[in-house]
Amino acid sequence: MTDVQQEYSVPLAEPVLPPPPNGTDGHRPAPAARERRPRRPRELNATDIVTMVGSLVSSICLCWLAFSVLSEGVGWLGYGLCVFLVYLGLLWVVTADRLGATTASDRVATSVVIVSAIVIMIPLLWLVVFVFQKGLPALHATFFTQDQRGITPVLPATEGGAGHAIIGTIEQVGLALLWSLPLGLLAAVFLNESRSKWRRPVRIVVDAMSGLPSVVAGLFIYAVFILPYAKKLEIFGYNGFMASLALALIMLPTITRTVEVVLRLVPDGLREASLALGASRARTVWSVVLPTARTGMTTAVVLGIARAVGETAPLLFTAFGYDLMNGNPFKGSQESLPLFVYRNVQKPSQTAIDRGFSGALVLMVLVVGLFAFARWVGRDRTKRKKRRRVVSRWLDAQRRS
């Protein structure tokens, strides 16, 4: 081999031998890396629960030491507030040391929300129990069929009923829904589907009507229709029709805003596909958007009914109230459940007060039932469909086997 060949020749690489087994060279192998699973801030385990309970117990003991031993004491409200604030501080410090500031902030916010919900639920549950205790003894089967004909203060609370008030409530709310549903649906479609420059003024009016006191709606109908035209036309006097107009003013913004939110949830791809096939915008709304959002629209209707069925103030200026059965909402004064409750609880007779609480119980059950029905209609059906799919696959596997 010449000198030039030796200069440019590439040396052969040395063979790489496998590492010796453990203990042959005196070194331990590197430990395998521990697999770390990402954890969400809302996930709770046993250590987190112990931390929360320990922070609460420490807060109770610390505040007891500060207010009962080292000072002259404080009321139960101040003591509870101080316990809660100290608990939040201890929970944040301990959780931040273990899991970081983000998780600690989430724990504190969760505690605030849970305690606030409990504080709100306590008076609500007390009110429900109170109405049940007062109204249930006077509630009977004839309460739903009889009126107050021949009822005197000396008769027991089980005599008479609120059938005339129930009929009046159904007719007034039904007529109000007949007026408000088409207008609310058209307003929601206009706000969400059109590109008009009048959308902003209409939305401002709808938002303003959402905060309108119910008594103002009754005064509006009273000043615009009853005062000027009651002596000329009987239909503009005190009756269920005037009450339905006032209730429609209350239901209209609720239905409009709820339907608008539901229409926003309809995917834009459905609209684009319909327009691409040659359908007009009106045809797209009628045949694609509204059928897709019919479940949410049902929820909007139920919420609108629940919003207006318990109103009393607008009925004082429109329906006026009547103790006997009046099935014609376009002629004569008419009773409703809110008016029945309002008129009876103000009477000096204890039996009348008991009848009023029975009407309040029926009205409360009706409103709670409407809200529960709205929640059931608007429930998430994806989990149910998933369960059905799993069950069908299992049945197919059983048939094949």
Secondary structure, DSSP 8 states (H G I E B T S, - for coil): --HHHHHH-------------TTTSS--------------TT---HHHHHHHHHHHHHHHHHHHIIIIISSS---HHHHHHHHHHHHHHHHHHHHHHHH-HHHHHHHHHHHHHHHHHHHHHHHHHHHHHHHHHHHSTT--GGGGT--STT--TTS-TTSS--HHHHHHHHHHHHHHHHHHHHHHHHHHHHHHH---TTHHHHHHHHHHHHT--HHHHHHHHIIIIIHHHTTT-GGGSSSHHHHHHHHHHHHHHHHHHHHHHHHHTS-HHHHHHHHHTT--HHHHIIIIIHHHTHHHHHHHHHHHHHHHTT--HHHHTTTB--SS----TTSS-B--HHHHHHHHHTSS-HHHHHHHHHHHHHHHHHHHHHHHHHHHHT---HHHHHHHHHHHHHHHHHHH-
